[in-house]
Amino acid sequence: MSAYTSLEALLYDAFWAEEGEAAELPFMEQVLHEHPGLSLEVGCGSGRLLLPLLTKGHQVEGLELSPDMLELCRKAASDLSLAPVLHEGDMMNFDPGTRYASLLLPAFTLQLASDPAAALAHFHKLLAPGGVIYISVFIPFAELHKELPEDQWYEDHRIPWTEGRSGVLETRHRLQRKERILEREHRYRIVDKDGQVEAEHLSKQTLRWFTARQLHGLLMKAGFEPLHALADFDPEVPVDEEAQIITLVAQARPS
């Protein structure tokens, strides 16, 4: 039940495409403009965010655990006449010997870390003096407010596929409220026009969530000084208890 492999890798971008243009790209670009130099996107996947940044001239490498996603990224990059520097590895221990001007952790990547505090401490070591880290996280309000049924399969996404087929994502989740852990099971399927399943892939995902104050504390403890914060990818929206998506930029303090 590995994540981001097989059918999941194929359908991942298609589901995201249904959401329209990536909402966090403008702020990521702003960070790169304000902090020029070599950057690393942690959890670059198939290049959904990385490739647009490269197309616009930013110097960004990619780190990804899934070889299937990296292969999709290379194919998409080739179609755009791009040749990105891609690393296959685990964000918890990746160290190429390079020091980066910035690290990008969009799309809630930090929440997949088994130990976010240890991950942030490791990221501090990957940054050049004065380097910055960009992080977006979300709070699972729909699950917490029981808008989605716990421990039951429900249809999460459905998109048109080839020859009348559909790509379907079904999800089942469980909450550990005290520990702030969200466990998800995903069932990716290709179904024909009669609803018969032609292909299926199962994966599991464990996410941790934090309030803005908790994330601020984690960053401070790991040696970062928070610089900017915004809610729901909108610089006009303040970060408060109702913010579902929180984005922070923090600068590494000298070790």
C-alpha positions as YAML, in Angstrom:
chain: A
units: angstrom
residues:
- id: 1
  name: MET
  ca: [0.00, 0.00, 0.00]
- id: 2
  name: SER
  ca: [2.79, 2.42, -0.94]
- id: 3
  name: ALA
  ca: [1.88, 6.06, -1.51]
- id: 4
  name: TYR
  ca: [2.34, 7.92, -4.81]
- id: 5
  name: THR
  ca: [3.11, 4.85, -6.89]
- id: 6
  name: SER
  ca: [1.31, 2.96, -9.63]
- id: 7
  name: LEU
  ca: [-2.22, 4.20, -10.37]
- id: 8
  name: GLU
  ca: [-2.03, 6.84, -7.65]
- id: 9
  name: ALA
  ca: [0.90, 8.50, -9.40]
- id: 10
  name: LEU
  ca: [-0.99, 8.51, -12.71]
- id: 11
  name: LEU
  ca: [-4.19, 9.98, -11.27]
- id: 12
  name: TYR
  ca: [-2.63, 12.43, -8.83]
- id: 13
  name: ASP
  ca: [-2.03, 15.28, -11.27]
- id: 14
  name: ALA
  ca: [-5.36, 14.71, -13.00]
- id: 15
  name: PHE
  ca: [-7.22, 15.24, -9.73]
- id: 16
  name: TRP
  ca: [-5.18, 18.36, -8.96]
- id: 17
  name: ALA
  ca: [-5.84, 19.72, -12.47]
- id: 18
  name: GLU
  ca: [-9.55, 19.69, -11.72]
- id: 19
  name: GLU
  ca: [-8.84, 22.22, -8.96]
- id: 20
  name: GLY
  ca: [-7.49, 24.74, -11.50]
- id: 21
  name: GLU
  ca: [-4.24, 26.72, -11.31]
- id: 22
  name: ALA
  ca: [-2.15, 26.03, -8.22]
- id: 23
  name: ALA
  ca: [-3.15, 28.66, -5.67]
- id: 24
  name: GLU
  ca: [0.21, 28.82, -3.90]
- id: 25
  name: LEU
  ca: [2.43, 29.37, -6.94]
- id: 26
  name: PRO
  ca: [2.32, 33.19, -6.75]
- id: 27
  name: PHE
  ca: [3.50, 33.28, -3.15]
- id: 28
  name: MET
  ca: [6.19, 30.66, -3.84]
- id: 29
  name: GLU
  ca: [7.43, 32.86, -6.68]
- id: 30
  name: GLN
  ca: [7.47, 35.87, -4.39]
- id: 31
  name: VAL
  ca: [9.65, 33.97, -1.91]
- id: 32
  name: LEU
  ca: [12.07, 32.98, -4.69]
- id: 33
  name: HIS
  ca: [12.27, 36.58, -5.96]
- id: 34
  name: GLU
  ca: [12.96, 37.90, -2.46]
- id: 35
  name: HIS
  ca: [15.51, 35.19, -1.67]
- id: 36
  name: PRO
  ca: [17.36, 34.43, -4.93]
- id: 37
  name: GLY
  ca: [19.68, 31.48, -5.30]
- id: 38
  name: LEU
  ca: [19.41, 27.74, -5.51]
- id: 39
  name: SER
  ca: [16.20, 26.33, -4.04]
- id: 40
  name: LEU
  ca: [14.93, 22.82, -3.28]
- id: 41
  name: GLU
  ca: [11.29, 21.74, -3.47]
- id: 42
  name: VAL
  ca: [10.76, 18.96, -0.95]
- id: 43
  name: GLY
  ca: [8.14, 16.48, -2.19]
- id: 44
  name: CYS
  ca: [8.17, 17.72, -5.78]
- id: 45
  name: GLY
  ca: [6.09, 14.79, -7.03]
- id: 46
  name: SER
  ca: [5.51, 14.84, -10.76]
- id: 47
  name: GLY
  ca: [6.49, 18.49, -11.03]
- id: 48
  name: ARG
  ca: [3.07, 20.14, -10.67]
- id: 49
  name: LEU
  ca: [4.70, 23.15, -8.98]
- id: 50
  name: LEU
  ca: [8.36, 22.60, -9.81]
- id: 51
  name: LEU
  ca: [8.02, 22.74, -13.59]
- id: 52
  name: PRO
  ca: [6.11, 26.06, -13.71]
- id: 53
  name: LEU
  ca: [8.77, 27.58, -11.46]
- id: 54
  name: LEU
  ca: [11.53, 26.33, -13.76]
- id: 55
  name: THR
  ca: [9.65, 27.59, -16.81]
- id: 56
  name: LYS
  ca: [9.66, 31.06, -15.26]
- id: 57
  name: GLY
  ca: [13.41, 30.94, -14.78]
- id: 58
  name: HIS
  ca: [13.77, 30.03, -11.11]
- id: 59
  name: GLN
  ca: [16.64, 27.79, -10.05]
- id: 60
  name: VAL
  ca: [14.89, 24.96, -8.20]
- id: 61
  name: GLU
  ca: [15.85, 21.32, -7.66]
- id: 62
  name: GLY
  ca: [13.35, 18.64, -6.69]
- id: 63
  name: LEU
  ca: [13.35, 15.99, -3.96]
- id: 64
  name: GLU
  ca: [10.87, 13.11, -4.07]
- id: 65
  name: LEU
  ca: [10.57, 9.72, -2.39]
- id: 66
  name: SER
  ca: [8.46, 8.04, -5.09]
- id: 67
  name: PRO
  ca: [10.38, 6.85, -8.18]
- id: 68
  name: ASP
  ca: [7.10, 6.65, -10.12]
- id: 69
  name: MET
  ca: [6.42, 10.33, -9.50]
- id: 70
  name: LEU
  ca: [9.96, 11.26, -10.48]
- id: 71
  name: GLU
  ca: [9.58, 9.37, -13.76]
- id: 72
  name: LEU
  ca: [6.39, 11.30, -14.51]
- id: 73
  name: CYS
  ca: [8.23, 14.52, -13.67]
- id: 74
  name: ARG
  ca: [11.06, 13.70, -16.07]
- id: 75
  name: LYS
  ca: [8.58, 12.95, -18.88]
- id: 76
  name: ALA
  ca: [6.65, 16.16, -18.29]
- id: 77
  name: ALA
  ca: [9.90, 18.14, -18.11]
- id: 78
  name: SER
  ca: [11.09, 16.65, -21.39]
- id: 79
  name: ASP
  ca: [7.87, 17.76, -23.07]
- id: 80
  name: LEU
  ca: [8.69, 21.30, -21.93]
- id: 81
  name: SER
  ca: [12.37, 21.02, -22.98]
- id: 82
  name: LEU
  ca: [13.41, 21.23, -19.33]
- id: 83
  name: ALA
  ca: [16.06, 19.16, -17.56]
- id: 84
  name: PRO
  ca: [15.47, 19.58, -13.82]
- id: 85
  name: VAL
  ca: [17.87, 18.33, -11.17]
- id: 86
  name: LEU
  ca: [15.86, 15.67, -9.36]
- id: 87
  name: HIS
  ca: [16.80, 13.71, -6.25]
- id: 88
  name: GLU
  ca: [15.19, 10.49, -5.07]
- id: 89
  name: GLY
  ca: [15.29, 10.37, -1.28]
- id: 90
  name: ASP
  ca: [13.63, 10.74, 2.10]
- id: 91
  name: MET
  ca: [13.20, 14.29, 3.39]
- id: 92
  name: MET
  ca: [14.13, 13.11, 6.89]
- id: 93
  name: ASN
  ca: [17.75, 12.34, 5.96]
- id: 94
  name: PHE
  ca: [18.42, 13.76, 2.48]
- id: 95
  name: ASP
  ca: [21.71, 15.65, 2.30]
- id: 96
  name: PRO
  ca: [23.41, 16.19, -1.07]
- id: 97
  name: GLY
  ca: [26.18, 18.30, 0.45]
- id: 98
  name: THR
  ca: [24.64, 21.39, -1.15]
- id: 99
  name: ARG
  ca: [23.37, 24.32, 0.89]
- id: 100
  name: TYR
  ca: [20.27, 26.01, -0.44]
- id: 101
  name: ALA
  ca: [19.08, 29.61, -0.38]
- id: 102
  name: SER
  ca: [15.55, 28.37, 0.19]
- id: 103
  name: LEU
  ca: [13.56, 25.22, 0.83]
- id: 104
  name: LEU
  ca: [10.00, 24.90, -0.45]
- id: 105
  name: LEU
  ca: [7.54, 22.58, 1.31]
- id: 106
  name: PRO
  ca: [4.23, 23.26, -0.43]
- id: 107
  name: ALA
  ca: [1.12, 21.06, -0.65]
- id: 108
  name: PHE
  ca: [1.28, 20.12, 3.04]
- id: 109
  name: THR
  ca: [4.48, 18.09, 2.63]
- id: 110
  name: LEU
  ca: [5.70, 18.76, 6.18]
- id: 111
  name: GLN
  ca: [2.57, 17.06, 7.55]
- id: 112
  name: LEU
  ca: [3.71, 13.76, 6.04]
- id: 113
  name: ALA
  ca: [6.91, 13.77, 8.10]
- id: 114
  name: SER
  ca: [6.98, 11.08, 10.78]
- id: 115
  name: ASP
  ca: [8.62, 13.59, 13.12]
- id: 116
  name: PRO
  ca: [8.02, 17.20, 11.97]
- id: 117
  name: ALA
  ca: [10.29, 18.66, 14.67]
- id: 118
  name: ALA
  ca: [13.20, 16.45, 13.58]
- id: 119
  name: ALA
  ca: [12.46, 17.24, 9.93]
- id: 120
  name: LEU
  ca: [12.65, 20.99, 10.58]
- id: 121
  name: ALA
  ca: [15.93, 20.61, 12.47]
- id: 122
  name: HIS
  ca: [17.31, 18.67, 9.49]
- id: 123
  name: PHE
  ca: [16.08, 21.29, 7.01]
- id: 124
  name: HIS
  ca: [17.91, 23.97, 8.98]
- id: 125
  name: LYS
  ca: [21.16, 22.14, 8.19]
- id: 126
  name: LEU
  ca: [20.38, 22.18, 4.45]
- id: 127
  name: LEU
  ca: [20.09, 25.96, 4.29]
- id: 128
  name: ALA
  ca: [22.86, 28.45, 3.63]
- id: 129
  name: PRO
  ca: [23.28, 31.24, 6.21]
- id: 130
  name: GLY
  ca: [20.20, 33.44, 6.09]
- id: 131
  name: GLY
  ca: [18.29, 30.90, 4.01]
- id: 132
  name: VAL
  ca: [14.52, 30.63, 4.25]
- id: 133
  name: ILE
  ca: [11.94, 27.88, 4.39]
- id: 134
  name: TYR
  ca: [8.44, 28.07, 2.87]
- id: 135
  name: ILE
  ca: [5.79, 25.80, 4.42]
- id: 136
  name: SER
  ca: [2.08, 25.33, 3.80]
- id: 137
  name: VAL
  ca: [-0.05, 23.19, 6.12]
- id: 138
  name: PHE
  ca: [-3.76, 22.58, 6.54]
- id: 139
  name: ILE
  ca: [-6.11, 21.83, 9.41]
- id: 140
  name: PRO
  ca: [-8.61, 19.02, 8.56]
- id: 141
  name: PHE
  ca: [-11.74, 20.91, 9.58]
- id: 142
  name: ALA
  ca: [-14.07, 18.74, 7.48]
- id: 143
  name: GLU
  ca: [-12.92, 15.64, 9.36]
- id: 144
  name: LEU
  ca: [-12.80, 17.37, 12.73]
- id: 145
  name: HIS
  ca: [-16.31, 18.80, 12.30]
- id: 146
  name: LYS
  ca: [-17.63, 15.41, 11.11]
- id: 147
  name: GLU
  ca: [-18.60, 16.76, 7.70]
- id: 148
  name: LEU
  ca: [-17.00, 13.59, 6.33]
- id: 149
  name: PRO
  ca: [-17.91, 10.18, 7.80]
- id: 150
  name: GLU
  ca: [-15.16, 8.68, 9.92]
- id: 151
  name: ASP
  ca: [-14.04, 5.10, 9.23]
- id: 152
  name: GLN
  ca: [-16.27, 4.83, 6.15]
- id: 153
  name: TRP
  ca: [-15.33, 4.88, 2.49]
- id: 154
  name: TYR
  ca: [-16.58, 7.96, 0.60]
- id: 155
  name: GLU
  ca: [-15.98, 9.24, -2.91]
- id: 156
  name: ASP
  ca: [-13.40, 12.01, -2.80]
- id: 157
  name: HIS
  ca: [-12.83, 12.76, -6.50]
- id: 158
  name: ARG
  ca: [-14.12, 11.59, -9.87]
- id: 159
  name: ILE
  ca: [-12.77, 12.72, -13.24]
- id: 160
  name: PRO
  ca: [-13.30, 11.67, -16.86]
- id: 161
  name: TRP
  ca: [-10.68, 9.21, -18.08]
- id: 162
  name: THR
  ca: [-10.16, 7.58, -21.47]
- id: 163
  name: GLU
  ca: [-12.82, 5.94, -23.66]
- id: 164
  name: GLY
  ca: [-15.74, 6.68, -21.36]
- id: 165
  name: ARG
  ca: [-13.92, 5.51, -18.23]
- id: 166
  name: SER
  ca: [-13.65, 7.44, -14.99]
- id: 167
  name: GLY
  ca: [-10.81, 7.95, -12.54]
- id: 168
  name: VAL
  ca: [-12.14, 7.64, -9.01]
- id: 169
  name: LEU
  ca: [-10.60, 8.31, -5.60]
- id: 170
  name: GLU
  ca: [-12.30, 6.90, -2.53]
- id: 171
  name: THR
  ca: [-11.06, 7.77, 0.96]
- id: 172
  name: ARG
  ca: [-11.50, 6.44, 4.47]
- id: 173
  name: HIS
  ca: [-10.10, 8.31, 7.45]
- id: 174
  name: ARG
  ca: [-9.57, 8.00, 11.19]
- id: 175
  name: LEU
  ca: [-8.67, 10.74, 13.63]
- id: 176
  name: GLN
  ca: [-6.45, 10.69, 16.68]
- id: 177
  name: ARG
  ca: [-7.57, 14.02, 18.04]
- id: 178
  name: LYS
  ca: [-5.32, 14.17, 21.08]
- id: 179
  name: GLU
  ca: [-2.21, 13.38, 19.03]
- id: 180
  name: ARG
  ca: [-3.42, 15.55, 16.12]
- id: 181
  name: ILE
  ca: [-3.01, 12.71, 13.64]
- id: 182
  name: LEU
  ca: [-5.16, 12.08, 10.58]
- id: 183
  name: GLU
  ca: [-4.86, 8.61, 9.05]
- id: 184
  name: ARG
  ca: [-6.17, 8.17, 5.53]
- id: 185
  name: GLU
  ca: [-6.63, 5.17, 3.29]
- id: 186
  name: HIS
  ca: [-6.99, 5.90, -0.41]
- id: 187
  name: ARG
  ca: [-8.52, 3.67, -3.05]
- id: 188
  name: TYR
  ca: [-7.66, 4.76, -6.59]
- id: 189
  name: ARG
  ca: [-9.70, 3.17, -9.33]
- id: 190
  name: ILE
  ca: [-10.34, 3.19, -13.06]
- id: 191
  name: VAL
  ca: [-13.97, 2.24, -13.68]
- id: 192
  name: ASP
  ca: [-15.71, 1.64, -17.01]
- id: 193
  name: LYS
  ca: [-18.97, 3.23, -18.13]
- id: 194
  name: ASP
  ca: [-20.93, 0.48, -16.38]
- id: 195
  name: GLY
  ca: [-19.14, 1.09, -13.08]
- id: 196
  name: GLN
  ca: [-16.96, -2.01, -13.27]
- id: 197
  name: VAL
  ca: [-13.51, -1.64, -11.73]
- id: 198
  name: GLU
  ca: [-10.73, -2.17, -14.28]
- id: 199
  name: ALA
  ca: [-7.76, -1.19, -12.11]
- id: 200
  name: GLU
  ca: [-7.23, -0.39, -8.44]
- id: 201
  name: HIS
  ca: [-4.45, 0.83, -6.16]
- id: 202
  name: LEU
  ca: [-4.58, 1.19, -2.37]
- id: 203
  name: SER
  ca: [-2.39, 3.49, -0.32]
- id: 204
  name: LYS
  ca: [-2.14, 4.81, 3.22]
- id: 205
  name: GLN
  ca: [-1.20, 8.24, 4.47]
- id: 206
  name: THR
  ca: [-0.53, 9.57, 7.97]
- id: 207
  name: LEU
  ca: [-0.70, 13.34, 8.43]
- id: 208
  name: ARG
  ca: [-0.06, 15.51, 11.45]
- id: 209
  name: TRP
  ca: [-1.65, 18.91, 11.84]
- id: 210
  name: PHE
  ca: [-0.73, 22.02, 13.79]
- id: 211
  name: THR
  ca: [-2.21, 25.38, 14.64]
- id: 212
  name: ALA
  ca: [-0.33, 28.46, 13.48]
- id: 213
  name: ARG
  ca: [0.97, 28.94, 17.01]
- id: 214
  name: GLN
  ca: [2.23, 25.35, 17.20]
- id: 215
  name: LEU
  ca: [3.97, 25.61, 13.83]
- id: 216
  name: HIS
  ca: [5.54, 28.88, 14.94]
- id: 217
  name: GLY
  ca: [6.86, 27.13, 18.05]
- id: 218
  name: LEU
  ca: [8.25, 24.20, 16.05]
- id: 219
  name: LEU
  ca: [10.09, 26.59, 13.75]
- id: 220
  name: MET
  ca: [11.54, 28.60, 16.61]
- id: 221
  name: LYS
  ca: [12.76, 25.45, 18.35]
- id: 222
  name: ALA
  ca: [14.41, 24.23, 15.12]
- id: 223
  name: GLY
  ca: [16.37, 27.47, 14.74]
- id: 224
  name: PHE
  ca: [14.09, 29.52, 12.49]
- id: 225
  name: GLU
  ca: [12.70, 33.03, 12.83]
- id: 226
  name: PRO
  ca: [9.22, 33.30, 11.24]
- id: 227
  name: LEU
  ca: [8.97, 36.20, 8.78]
- id: 228
  name: HIS
  ca: [5.56, 36.03, 7.09]
- id: 229
  name: ALA
  ca: [2.26, 34.19, 7.59]
- id: 230
  name: LEU
  ca: [-0.93, 34.12, 5.54]
- id: 231
  name: ALA
  ca: [-4.17, 32.19, 5.46]
- id: 232
  name: ASP
  ca: [-5.67, 30.29, 2.55]
- id: 233
  name: PHE
  ca: [-3.00, 31.56, 0.10]
- id: 234
  name: ASP
  ca: [-4.41, 35.08, 0.35]
- id: 235
  name: PRO
  ca: [-2.07, 37.84, 1.60]
- id: 236
  name: GLU
  ca: [-5.12, 39.88, 2.60]
- id: 237
  name: VAL
  ca: [-6.49, 37.20, 4.93]
- id: 238
  name: PRO
  ca: [-5.07, 37.15, 8.48]
- id: 239
  name: VAL
  ca: [-4.08, 33.91, 10.15]
- id: 240
  name: ASP
  ca: [-6.61, 33.16, 12.86]
- id: 241
  name: GLU
  ca: [-8.40, 30.16, 14.35]
- id: 242
  name: GLU
  ca: [-10.64, 29.89, 11.28]
- id: 243
  name: ALA
  ca: [-7.78, 29.61, 8.79]
- id: 244
  name: GLN
  ca: [-7.81, 26.19, 7.15]
- id: 245
  name: ILE
  ca: [-4.58, 26.59, 5.18]
- id: 246
  name: ILE
  ca: [-1.61, 28.29, 6.83]
- id: 247
  name: THR
  ca: [1.51, 29.37, 4.98]
- id: 248
  name: LEU
  ca: [4.65, 30.47, 6.79]
- id: 249
  name: VAL
  ca: [8.03, 31.72, 5.65]
- id: 250
  name: ALA
  ca: [10.84, 31.56, 8.17]
- id: 251
  name: GLN
  ca: [14.55, 32.41, 8.09]
- id: 252
  name: ALA
  ca: [17.27, 30.18, 9.49]
- id: 253
  name: ARG
  ca: [19.07, 31.73, 12.47]
- id: 254
  name: PRO
  ca: [22.82, 31.13, 12.69]
- id: 255
  name: SER
  ca: [23.62, 27.77, 14.28]
...
